[in-house]
Amino acid sequence: MSTASMSFRWLDVLEHEFDKAYVELDVIIPEIDCDETELIENAKDRLAALSSSFAQLIHKAQTIFENNAKLEVSNLTRT
């Protein structure tokens, strides 16, 4: 398996694990206590910020992995 393939596989696994944890938190948070609406709103806001940051990180990592894959192919065709 090439480095590029391993990188994309790692990215898929990481994204899947993040999505699963996010959904679990999103389901658990409203169960805290109905009287704590401000706490729930703050937690949901932070979850949204975390999700946005993670999405940007994944996008940038994917771009890097794609460039590395192109370089690998380029280096293989030169030899």
PDB file of N, CA, C and O in Angstrom:
ATOM      1  N   MET A   1       0.855  -1.179   0.000  1.00  0.00           N
ATOM      2  CA  MET A   1       0.000   0.000   0.000  1.00  0.00           C
ATOM      3  C   MET A   1       0.899   1.239   0.000  1.00  0.00           C
ATOM      4  O   MET A   1       1.841   1.330   0.786  1.00  0.00           O
ATOM      5  N   SER A   2       0.603   2.177  -0.874  1.00  0.00           N
ATOM      6  CA  SER A   2       1.419   3.374  -0.974  1.00  0.00           C
ATOM      7  C   SER A   2       1.168   4.324   0.191  1.00  0.00           C
ATOM      8  O   SER A   2       0.170   4.215   0.904  1.00  0.00           O
ATOM      9  N   THR A   3       2.085   5.243   0.361  1.00  0.00           N
ATOM     10  CA  THR A   3       1.941   6.244   1.413  1.00  0.00           C
ATOM     11  C   THR A   3       0.667   7.045   1.214  1.00  0.00           C
ATOM     12  O   THR A   3      -0.042   7.337   2.177  1.00  0.00           O
ATOM     13  N   ALA A   4       0.373   7.401  -0.023  1.00  0.00           N
ATOM     14  CA  ALA A   4      -0.838   8.173  -0.317  1.00  0.00           C
ATOM     15  C   ALA A   4      -2.091   7.388   0.059  1.00  0.00           C
ATOM     16  O   ALA A   4      -3.018   7.943   0.649  1.00  0.00           O
ATOM     17  N   SER A   5      -2.125   6.113  -0.274  1.00  0.00           N
ATOM     18  CA  SER A   5      -3.284   5.276   0.064  1.00  0.00           C
ATOM     19  C   SER A   5      -3.465   5.188   1.567  1.00  0.00           C
ATOM     20  O   SER A   5      -4.586   5.271   2.069  1.00  0.00           O
ATOM     21  N   MET A   6      -2.363   5.021   2.287  1.00  0.00           N
ATOM     22  CA  MET A   6      -2.435   4.944   3.746  1.00  0.00           C
ATOM     23  C   MET A   6      -2.923   6.273   4.326  1.00  0.00           C
ATOM     24  O   MET A   6      -3.686   6.285   5.292  1.00  0.00           O
ATOM     25  N   SER A   7      -2.492   7.372   3.749  1.00  0.00           N
ATOM     26  CA  SER A   7      -2.904   8.691   4.235  1.00  0.00           C
ATOM     27  C   SER A   7      -4.400   8.892   4.053  1.00  0.00           C
ATOM     28  O   SER A   7      -5.084   9.361   4.962  1.00  0.00           O
ATOM     29  N   PHE A   8      -4.907   8.537   2.881  1.00  0.00           N
ATOM     30  CA  PHE A   8      -6.345   8.694   2.626  1.00  0.00           C
ATOM     31  C   PHE A   8      -7.161   7.756   3.520  1.00  0.00           C
ATOM     32  O   PHE A   8      -8.234   8.127   3.995  1.00  0.00           O
ATOM     33  N   ARG A   9      -6.659   6.559   3.745  1.00  0.00           N
ATOM     34  CA  ARG A   9      -7.350   5.608   4.630  1.00  0.00           C
ATOM     35  C   ARG A   9      -7.390   6.164   6.051  1.00  0.00           C
ATOM     36  O   ARG A   9      -8.425   6.114   6.716  1.00  0.00           O
ATOM     37  N   TRP A  10      -6.251   6.696   6.513  1.00  0.00           N
ATOM     38  CA  TRP A  10      -6.174   7.277   7.850  1.00  0.00           C
ATOM     39  C   TRP A  10      -7.168   8.433   7.972  1.00  0.00           C
ATOM     40  O   TRP A  10      -7.849   8.571   8.988  1.00  0.00           O
ATOM     41  N   LEU A  11      -7.243   9.251   6.938  1.00  0.00           N
ATOM     42  CA  LEU A  11      -8.153  10.396   6.941  1.00  0.00           C
ATOM     43  C   LEU A  11      -9.608   9.938   7.032  1.00  0.00           C
ATOM     44  O   LEU A  11     -10.399  10.532   7.765  1.00  0.00           O
ATOM     45  N   ASP A  12      -9.960   8.901   6.303  1.00  0.00           N
ATOM     46  CA  ASP A  12     -11.327   8.357   6.354  1.00  0.00           C
ATOM     47  C   ASP A  12     -11.667   7.830   7.747  1.00  0.00           C
ATOM     48  O   ASP A  12     -12.755   8.090   8.262  1.00  0.00           O
ATOM     49  N   VAL A  13     -10.748   7.096   8.353  1.00  0.00           N
ATOM     50  CA  VAL A  13     -10.973   6.543   9.691  1.00  0.00           C
ATOM     51  C   VAL A  13     -11.126   7.670  10.708  1.00  0.00           C
ATOM     52  O   VAL A  13     -12.026   7.637  11.547  1.00  0.00           O
ATOM     53  N   LEU A  14     -10.257   8.655  10.632  1.00  0.00           N
ATOM     54  CA  LEU A  14     -10.305   9.787  11.555  1.00  0.00           C
ATOM     55  C   LEU A  14     -11.622  10.551  11.425  1.00  0.00           C
ATOM     56  O   LEU A  14     -12.238  10.921  12.424  1.00  0.00           O
ATOM     57  N   GLU A  15     -12.038  10.778  10.195  1.00  0.00           N
ATOM     58  CA  GLU A  15     -13.294  11.500   9.957  1.00  0.00           C
ATOM     59  C   GLU A  15     -14.494  10.703  10.488  1.00  0.00           C
ATOM     60  O   GLU A  15     -15.415  11.274  11.071  1.00  0.00           O
ATOM     61  N   HIS A  16     -14.472   9.396  10.281  1.00  0.00           N
ATOM     62  CA  HIS A  16     -15.550   8.543  10.774  1.00  0.00           C
ATOM     63  C   HIS A  16     -15.619   8.582  12.305  1.00  0.00           C
ATOM     64  O   HIS A  16     -16.704   8.693  12.875  1.00  0.00           O
ATOM     65  N   GLU A  17     -14.465   8.492  12.965  1.00  0.00           N
ATOM     66  CA  GLU A  17     -14.426   8.527  14.424  1.00  0.00           C
ATOM     67  C   GLU A  17     -14.907   9.877  14.958  1.00  0.00           C
ATOM     68  O   GLU A  17     -15.620   9.929  15.961  1.00  0.00           O
ATOM     69  N   PHE A  18     -14.524  10.954  14.300  1.00  0.00           N
ATOM     70  CA  PHE A  18     -14.969  12.277  14.725  1.00  0.00           C
ATOM     71  C   PHE A  18     -16.485  12.391  14.585  1.00  0.00           C
ATOM     72  O   PHE A  18     -17.164  12.839  15.508  1.00  0.00           O
ATOM     73  N   ASP A  19     -17.011  11.988  13.436  1.00  0.00           N
ATOM     74  CA  ASP A  19     -18.456  12.059  13.200  1.00  0.00           C
ATOM     75  C   ASP A  19     -19.233  11.272  14.246  1.00  0.00           C
ATOM     76  O   ASP A  19     -20.253  11.739  14.753  1.00  0.00           O
ATOM     77  N   LYS A  20     -18.750  10.084  14.563  1.00  0.00           N
ATOM     78  CA  LYS A  20     -19.417   9.239  15.554  1.00  0.00           C
ATOM     79  C   LYS A  20     -19.422   9.928  16.927  1.00  0.00           C
ATOM     80  O   LYS A  20     -20.457   9.978  17.592  1.00  0.00           O
ATOM     81  N   ALA A  21     -18.277  10.454  17.345  1.00  0.00           N
ATOM     82  CA  ALA A  21     -18.182  11.136  18.642  1.00  0.00           C
ATOM     83  C   ALA A  21     -19.052  12.390  18.662  1.00  0.00           C
ATOM     84  O   ALA A  21     -19.687  12.691  19.672  1.00  0.00           O
ATOM     85  N   TYR A  22     -19.080  13.117  17.553  1.00  0.00           N
ATOM     86  CA  TYR A  22     -19.884  14.335  17.469  1.00  0.00           C
ATOM     87  C   TYR A  22     -21.364  14.017  17.641  1.00  0.00           C
ATOM     88  O   TYR A  22     -22.063  14.683  18.404  1.00  0.00           O
ATOM     89  N   VAL A  23     -21.831  13.013  16.940  1.00  0.00           N
ATOM     90  CA  VAL A  23     -23.242  12.629  17.017  1.00  0.00           C
ATOM     91  C   VAL A  23     -23.587  12.172  18.437  1.00  0.00           C
ATOM     92  O   VAL A  23     -24.641  12.526  18.966  1.00  0.00           O
ATOM     93  N   GLU A  24     -22.700  11.389  19.048  1.00  0.00           N
ATOM     94  CA  GLU A  24     -22.951  10.929  20.412  1.00  0.00           C
ATOM     95  C   GLU A  24     -23.054  12.115  21.374  1.00  0.00           C
ATOM     96  O   GLU A  24     -23.948  12.143  22.220  1.00  0.00           O
ATOM     97  N   LEU A  25     -22.165  13.080  21.256  1.00  0.00           N
ATOM     98  CA  LEU A  25     -22.231  14.277  22.104  1.00  0.00           C
ATOM     99  C   LEU A  25     -23.490  15.086  21.833  1.00  0.00           C
ATOM    100  O   LEU A  25     -24.137  15.578  22.757  1.00  0.00           O
ATOM    101  N   ASP A  26     -23.826  15.216  20.567  1.00  0.00           N
ATOM    102  CA  ASP A  26     -25.005  15.987  20.187  1.00  0.00           C
ATOM    103  C   ASP A  26     -26.279  15.376  20.776  1.00  0.00           C
ATOM    104  O   ASP A  26     -27.220  16.095  21.112  1.00  0.00           O
ATOM    105  N   VAL A  27     -26.304  14.068  20.898  1.00  0.00           N
ATOM    106  CA  VAL A  27     -27.457  13.375  21.470  1.00  0.00           C
ATOM    107  C   VAL A  27     -27.457  13.488  23.002  1.00  0.00           C
ATOM    108  O   VAL A  27     -28.514  13.647  23.613  1.00  0.00           O
ATOM    109  N   ILE A  28     -26.286  13.406  23.613  1.00  0.00           N
ATOM    110  CA  ILE A  28     -26.174  13.416  25.071  1.00  0.00           C
ATOM    111  C   ILE A  28     -26.429  14.805  25.660  1.00  0.00           C
ATOM    112  O   ILE A  28     -27.052  14.916  26.715  1.00  0.00           O
ATOM    113  N   ILE A  29     -25.966  15.844  25.008  1.00  0.00           N
ATOM    114  CA  ILE A  29     -26.034  17.201  25.570  1.00  0.00           C
ATOM    115  C   ILE A  29     -27.454  17.615  25.980  1.00  0.00           C
ATOM    116  O   ILE A  29     -27.627  18.113  27.092  1.00  0.00           O
ATOM    117  N   PRO A  30     -28.461  17.435  25.147  1.00  0.00           N
ATOM    118  CA  PRO A  30     -29.803  17.845  25.572  1.00  0.00           C
ATOM    119  C   PRO A  30     -30.338  17.075  26.783  1.00  0.00           C
ATOM    120  O   PRO A  30     -31.287  17.518  27.429  1.00  0.00           O
ATOM    121  N   GLU A  31     -29.738  15.936  27.086  1.00  0.00           N
ATOM    122  CA  GLU A  31     -30.192  15.125  28.216  1.00  0.00           C
ATOM    123  C   GLU A  31     -29.660  15.637  29.555  1.00  0.00           C
ATOM    124  O   GLU A  31     -30.026  15.100  30.601  1.00  0.00           O
ATOM    125  N   ILE A  32     -28.803  16.665  29.547  1.00  0.00           N
ATOM    126  CA  ILE A  32     -28.174  17.152  30.778  1.00  0.00           C
ATOM    127  C   ILE A  32     -29.232  17.528  31.804  1.00  0.00           C
ATOM    128  O   ILE A  32     -29.374  16.861  32.829  1.00  0.00           O
ATOM    129  N   ASP A  33     -29.959  18.575  31.535  1.00  0.00           N
ATOM    130  CA  ASP A  33     -31.041  19.023  32.430  1.00  0.00           C
ATOM    131  C   ASP A  33     -31.764  20.148  31.711  1.00  0.00           C
ATOM    132  O   ASP A  33     -31.136  21.097  31.243  1.00  0.00           O
ATOM    133  N   CYS A  34     -33.046  20.047  31.626  1.00  0.00           N
ATOM    134  CA  CYS A  34     -33.828  21.043  30.896  1.00  0.00           C
ATOM    135  C   CYS A  34     -33.689  22.446  31.484  1.00  0.00           C
ATOM    136  O   CYS A  34     -33.898  23.434  30.780  1.00  0.00           O
ATOM    137  N   ASP A  35     -33.336  22.543  32.779  1.00  0.00           N
ATOM    138  CA  ASP A  35     -33.180  23.854  33.420  1.00  0.00           C
ATOM    139  C   ASP A  35     -31.878  24.534  33.020  1.00  0.00           C
ATOM    140  O   ASP A  35     -31.700  25.724  33.280  1.00  0.00           O
ATOM    141  N   GLU A  36     -30.986  23.811  32.405  1.00  0.00           N
ATOM    142  CA  GLU A  36     -29.668  24.335  32.037  1.00  0.00           C
ATOM    143  C   GLU A  36     -29.606  24.703  30.551  1.00  0.00           C
ATOM    144  O   GLU A  36     -28.673  24.299  29.857  1.00  0.00           O
ATOM    145  N   THR A  37     -30.573  25.454  30.062  1.00  0.00           N
ATOM    146  CA  THR A  37     -30.622  25.777  28.634  1.00  0.00           C
ATOM    147  C   THR A  37     -29.411  26.584  28.184  1.00  0.00           C
ATOM    148  O   THR A  37     -28.930  26.398  27.066  1.00  0.00           O
ATOM    149  N   GLU A  38     -28.911  27.474  29.033  1.00  0.00           N
ATOM    150  CA  GLU A  38     -27.739  28.268  28.659  1.00  0.00           C
ATOM    151  C   GLU A  38     -26.505  27.375  28.505  1.00  0.00           C
ATOM    152  O   GLU A  38     -25.717  27.549  27.575  1.00  0.00           O
ATOM    153  N   LEU A  39     -26.345  26.434  29.410  1.00  0.00           N
ATOM    154  CA  LEU A  39     -25.234  25.487  29.332  1.00  0.00           C
ATOM    155  C   LEU A  39     -25.331  24.649  28.065  1.00  0.00           C
ATOM    156  O   LEU A  39     -24.330  24.425  27.385  1.00  0.00           O
ATOM    157  N   ILE A  40     -26.530  24.190  27.753  1.00  0.00           N
ATOM    158  CA  ILE A  40     -26.740  23.388  26.550  1.00  0.00           C
ATOM    159  C   ILE A  40     -26.424  24.205  25.300  1.00  0.00           C
ATOM    160  O   ILE A  40     -25.772  23.710  24.381  1.00  0.00           O
ATOM    161  N   GLU A  41     -26.883  25.449  25.264  1.00  0.00           N
ATOM    162  CA  GLU A  41     -26.598  26.318  24.104  1.00  0.00           C
ATOM    163  C   GLU A  41     -25.102  26.549  23.953  1.00  0.00           C
ATOM    164  O   GLU A  41     -24.573  26.492  22.843  1.00  0.00           O
ATOM    165  N   ASN A  42     -24.414  26.810  25.064  1.00  0.00           N
ATOM    166  CA  ASN A  42     -22.961  27.014  25.009  1.00  0.00           C
ATOM    167  C   ASN A  42     -22.245  25.762  24.516  1.00  0.00           C
ATOM    168  O   ASN A  42     -21.325  25.848  23.702  1.00  0.00           O
ATOM    169  N   ALA A  43     -22.664  24.608  25.005  1.00  0.00           N
ATOM    170  CA  ALA A  43     -22.051  23.350  24.575  1.00  0.00           C
ATOM    171  C   ALA A  43     -22.279  23.122  23.087  1.00  0.00           C
ATOM    172  O   ALA A  43     -21.364  22.714  22.371  1.00  0.00           O
ATOM    173  N   LYS A  44     -23.501  23.384  22.619  1.00  0.00           N
ATOM    174  CA  LYS A  44     -23.799  23.207  21.185  1.00  0.00           C
ATOM    175  C   LYS A  44     -23.000  24.188  20.336  1.00  0.00           C
ATOM    176  O   LYS A  44     -22.541  23.824  19.253  1.00  0.00           O
ATOM    177  N   ASP A  45     -22.823  25.426  20.803  1.00  0.00           N
ATOM    178  CA  ASP A  45     -22.008  26.413  20.080  1.00  0.00           C
ATOM    179  C   ASP A  45     -20.557  25.947  19.973  1.00  0.00           C
ATOM    180  O   ASP A  45     -19.924  26.090  18.926  1.00  0.00           O
ATOM    181  N   ARG A  46     -20.048  25.399  21.050  1.00  0.00           N
ATOM    182  CA  ARG A  46     -18.659  24.916  21.038  1.00  0.00           C
ATOM    183  C   ARG A  46     -18.517  23.682  20.150  1.00  0.00           C
ATOM    184  O   ARG A  46     -17.501  23.505  19.478  1.00  0.00           O
ATOM    185  N   LEU A  47     -19.535  22.840  20.154  1.00  0.00           N
ATOM    186  CA  LEU A  47     -19.522  21.685  19.245  1.00  0.00           C
ATOM    187  C   LEU A  47     -19.499  22.141  17.794  1.00  0.00           C
ATOM    188  O   LEU A  47     -18.785  21.566  16.973  1.00  0.00           O
ATOM    189  N   ALA A  48     -20.271  23.164  17.476  1.00  0.00           N
ATOM    190  CA  ALA A  48     -20.300  23.690  16.108  1.00  0.00           C
ATOM    191  C   ALA A  48     -18.936  24.263  15.732  1.00  0.00           C
ATOM    192  O   ALA A  48     -18.465  24.048  14.615  1.00  0.00           O
ATOM    193  N   ALA A  49     -18.296  24.991  16.650  1.00  0.00           N
ATOM    194  CA  ALA A  49     -16.968  25.559  16.383  1.00  0.00           C
ATOM    195  C   ALA A  49     -15.933  24.441  16.210  1.00  0.00           C
ATOM    196  O   ALA A  49     -15.073  24.512  15.332  1.00  0.00           O
ATOM    197  N   LEU A  50     -16.025  23.424  17.047  1.00  0.00           N
ATOM    198  CA  LEU A  50     -15.120  22.285  16.951  1.00  0.00           C
ATOM    199  C   LEU A  50     -15.294  21.568  15.614  1.00  0.00           C
ATOM    200  O   LEU A  50     -14.315  21.204  14.963  1.00  0.00           O
ATOM    201  N   SER A  51     -16.530  21.372  15.220  1.00  0.00           N
ATOM    202  CA  SER A  51     -16.818  20.705  13.955  1.00  0.00           C
ATOM    203  C   SER A  51     -16.298  21.505  12.766  1.00  0.00           C
ATOM    204  O   SER A  51     -15.744  20.938  11.825  1.00  0.00           O
ATOM    205  N   SER A  52     -16.478  22.813  12.812  1.00  0.00           N
ATOM    206  CA  SER A  52     -15.998  23.674  11.737  1.00  0.00           C
ATOM    207  C   SER A  52     -14.475  23.626  11.635  1.00  0.00           C
ATOM    208  O   SER A  52     -13.924  23.522  10.539  1.00  0.00           O
ATOM    209  N   SER A  53     -13.807  23.702  12.770  1.00  0.00           N
ATOM    210  CA  SER A  53     -12.340  23.638  12.777  1.00  0.00           C
ATOM    211  C   SER A  53     -11.855  22.292  12.250  1.00  0.00           C
ATOM    212  O   SER A  53     -10.897  22.230  11.479  1.00  0.00           O
ATOM    213  N   PHE A  54     -12.517  21.220  12.668  1.00  0.00           N
ATOM    214  CA  PHE A  54     -12.123  19.891  12.213  1.00  0.00           C
ATOM    215  C   PHE A  54     -12.322  19.754  10.706  1.00  0.00           C
ATOM    216  O   PHE A  54     -11.479  19.181  10.016  1.00  0.00           O
ATOM    217  N   ALA A  55     -13.425  20.275  10.202  1.00  0.00           N
ATOM    218  CA  ALA A  55     -13.690  20.207   8.756  1.00  0.00           C
ATOM    219  C   ALA A  55     -12.599  20.945   7.977  1.00  0.00           C
ATOM    220  O   ALA A  55     -12.148  20.466   6.937  1.00  0.00           O
ATOM    221  N   GLN A  56     -12.178  22.099   8.473  1.00  0.00           N
ATOM    222  CA  GLN A  56     -11.111  22.847   7.801  1.00  0.00           C
ATOM    223  C   GLN A  56      -9.793  22.071   7.840  1.00  0.00           C
ATOM    224  O   GLN A  56      -9.058  22.028   6.853  1.00  0.00           O
ATOM    225  N   LEU A  57      -9.504  21.461   8.991  1.00  0.00           N
ATOM    226  CA  LEU A  57      -8.284  20.667   9.129  1.00  0.00           C
ATOM    227  C   LEU A  57      -8.301  19.486   8.159  1.00  0.00           C
ATOM    228  O   LEU A  57      -7.302  19.210   7.494  1.00  0.00           O
ATOM    229  N   ILE A  58      -9.430  18.795   8.081  1.00  0.00           N
ATOM    230  CA  ILE A  58      -9.550  17.650   7.170  1.00  0.00           C
ATOM    231  C   ILE A  58      -9.367  18.099   5.721  1.00  0.00           C
ATOM    232  O   ILE A  58      -8.689  17.429   4.942  1.00  0.00           O
ATOM    233  N   HIS A  59      -9.963  19.218   5.367  1.00  0.00           N
ATOM    234  CA  HIS A  59      -9.852  19.725   4.003  1.00  0.00           C
ATOM    235  C   HIS A  59      -8.383  20.020   3.665  1.00  0.00           C
ATOM    236  O   HIS A  59      -7.904  19.658   2.590  1.00  0.00           O
ATOM    237  N   LYS A  60      -7.681  20.671   4.580  1.00  0.00           N
ATOM    238  CA  LYS A  60      -6.277  21.002   4.334  1.00  0.00           C
ATOM    239  C   LYS A  60      -5.411  19.743   4.276  1.00  0.00           C
ATOM    240  O   LYS A  60      -4.514  19.642   3.440  1.00  0.00           O
ATOM    241  N   ALA A  61      -5.681  18.786   5.163  1.00  0.00           N
ATOM    242  CA  ALA A  61      -4.928  17.534   5.153  1.00  0.00           C
ATOM    243  C   ALA A  61      -5.181  16.773   3.850  1.00  0.00           C
ATOM    244  O   ALA A  61      -4.256  16.205   3.270  1.00  0.00           O
ATOM    245  N   GLN A  62      -6.427  16.764   3.396  1.00  0.00           N
ATOM    246  CA  GLN A  62      -6.741  16.081   2.144  1.00  0.00           C
ATOM    247  C   GLN A  62      -5.990  16.711   0.971  1.00  0.00           C
ATOM    248  O   GLN A  62      -5.486  16.001   0.101  1.00  0.00           O
ATOM    249  N   THR A  63      -5.916  18.029   0.951  1.00  0.00           N
ATOM    250  CA  THR A  63      -5.175  18.725  -0.105  1.00  0.00           C
ATOM    251  C   THR A  63      -3.700  18.325  -0.080  1.00  0.00           C
ATOM    252  O   THR A  63      -3.100  18.074  -1.125  1.00  0.00           O
ATOM    253  N   ILE A  64      -3.127  18.268   1.114  1.00  0.00           N
ATOM    254  CA  ILE A  64      -1.727  17.865   1.247  1.00  0.00           C
ATOM    255  C   ILE A  64      -1.542  16.432   0.769  1.00  0.00           C
ATOM    256  O   ILE A  64      -0.592  16.136   0.045  1.00  0.00           O
ATOM    257  N   PHE A  65      -2.447  15.539   1.170  1.00  0.00           N
ATOM    258  CA  PHE A  65      -2.351  14.137   0.755  1.00  0.00           C
ATOM    259  C   PHE A  65      -2.484  13.999  -0.761  1.00  0.00           C
ATOM    260  O   PHE A  65      -1.783  13.195  -1.374  1.00  0.00           O
ATOM    261  N   GLU A  66      -3.377  14.776  -1.364  1.00  0.00           N
ATOM    262  CA  GLU A  66      -3.532  14.736  -2.824  1.00  0.00           C
ATOM    263  C   GLU A  66      -2.250  15.199  -3.512  1.00  0.00           C
ATOM    264  O   GLU A  66      -1.818  14.597  -4.494  1.00  0.00           O
ATOM    265  N   ASN A  67      -1.648  16.262  -3.000  1.00  0.00           N
ATOM    266  CA  ASN A  67      -0.385  16.738  -3.583  1.00  0.00           C
ATOM    267  C   ASN A  67       0.716  15.704  -3.420  1.00  0.00           C
ATOM    268  O   ASN A  67       1.515  15.504  -4.335  1.00  0.00           O
ATOM    269  N   ASN A  68       0.769  15.042  -2.266  1.00  0.00           N
ATOM    270  CA  ASN A  68       1.766  13.994  -2.060  1.00  0.00           C
ATOM    271  C   ASN A  68       1.545  12.826  -3.018  1.00  0.00           C
ATOM    272  O   ASN A  68       2.504  12.259  -3.542  1.00  0.00           O
ATOM    273  N   ALA A  69       0.295  12.472  -3.243  1.00  0.00           N
ATOM    274  CA  ALA A  69      -0.015  11.377  -4.173  1.00  0.00           C
ATOM    275  C   ALA A  69       0.454  11.733  -5.591  1.00  0.00           C
ATOM    276  O   ALA A  69       1.009  10.890  -6.296  1.00  0.00           O
ATOM    277  N   LYS A  70       0.228  12.977  -5.997  1.00  0.00           N
ATOM    278  CA  LYS A  70       0.678  13.415  -7.321  1.00  0.00           C
ATOM    279  C   LYS A  70       2.200  13.363  -7.421  1.00  0.00           C
ATOM    280  O   LYS A  70       2.749  12.954  -8.444  1.00  0.00           O
ATOM    281  N   LEU A  71       2.872  13.778  -6.354  1.00  0.00           N
ATOM    282  CA  LEU A  71       4.343  13.728  -6.343  1.00  0.00           C
ATOM    283  C   LEU A  71       4.844  12.286  -6.402  1.00  0.00           C
ATOM    284  O   LEU A  71       5.828  11.998  -7.084  1.00  0.00           O
ATOM    285  N   GLU A  72       4.175  11.386  -5.695  1.00  0.00           N
ATOM    286  CA  GLU A  72       4.562   9.974  -5.744  1.00  0.00           C
ATOM    287  C   GLU A  72       4.455   9.433  -7.163  1.00  0.00           C
ATOM    288  O   GLU A  72       5.367   8.765  -7.650  1.00  0.00           O
ATOM    289  N   VAL A  73       3.345   9.723  -7.819  1.00  0.00           N
ATOM    290  CA  VAL A  73       3.150   9.261  -9.201  1.00  0.00           C
ATOM    291  C   VAL A  73       4.196   9.874 -10.105  1.00  0.00           C
ATOM    292  O   VAL A  73       4.768   9.190 -10.954  1.00  0.00           O
ATOM    293  N   SER A  74       4.451  11.166  -9.928  1.00  0.00           N
ATOM    294  CA  SER A  74       5.446  11.865 -10.738  1.00  0.00           C
ATOM    295  C   SER A  74       6.832  11.248 -10.555  1.00  0.00           C
ATOM    296  O   SER A  74       7.564  11.052 -11.525  1.00  0.00           O
ATOM    297  N   ASN A  75       7.183  10.946  -9.315  1.00  0.00           N
ATOM    298  CA  ASN A  75       8.483  10.338  -9.055  1.00  0.00           C
ATOM    299  C   ASN A  75       8.582   8.924  -9.608  1.00  0.00           C
ATOM    300  O   ASN A  75       9.656   8.507 -10.041  1.00  0.00           O
ATOM    301  N   LEU A  76       7.486   8.184  -9.601  1.00  0.00           N
ATOM    302  CA  LEU A  76       7.489   6.834 -10.141  1.00  0.00           C
ATOM    303  C   LEU A  76       7.643   6.829 -11.654  1.00  0.00           C
ATOM    304  O   LEU A  76       8.302   5.952 -12.213  1.00  0.00           O
ATOM    305  N   THR A  77       7.035   7.811 -12.319  1.00  0.00           N
ATOM    306  CA  THR A  77       7.122   7.849 -13.781  1.00  0.00           C
ATOM    307  C   THR A  77       8.495   8.338 -14.242  1.00  0.00           C
ATOM    308  O   THR A  77       8.883   8.079 -15.382  1.00  0.00           O
ATOM    309  N   ARG A  78       9.221   9.024 -13.401  1.00  0.00           N
ATOM    310  CA  ARG A  78      10.571   9.496 -13.768  1.00  0.00           C
ATOM    311  C   ARG A  78      11.585   8.380 -13.707  1.00  0.00           C
ATOM    312  O   ARG A  78      12.583   8.416 -14.428  1.00  0.00           O
ATOM    313  N   THR A  79      11.357   7.389 -12.867  1.00  0.00           N
ATOM    314  CA  THR A  79      12.360   6.337 -12.698  1.00  0.00           C
ATOM    315  C   THR A  79      12.182   5.207 -13.653  1.00  0.00           C
ATOM    316  O   THR A  79      12.954   4.249 -13.626  1.00  0.00           O
TER     317      THR A  79
END
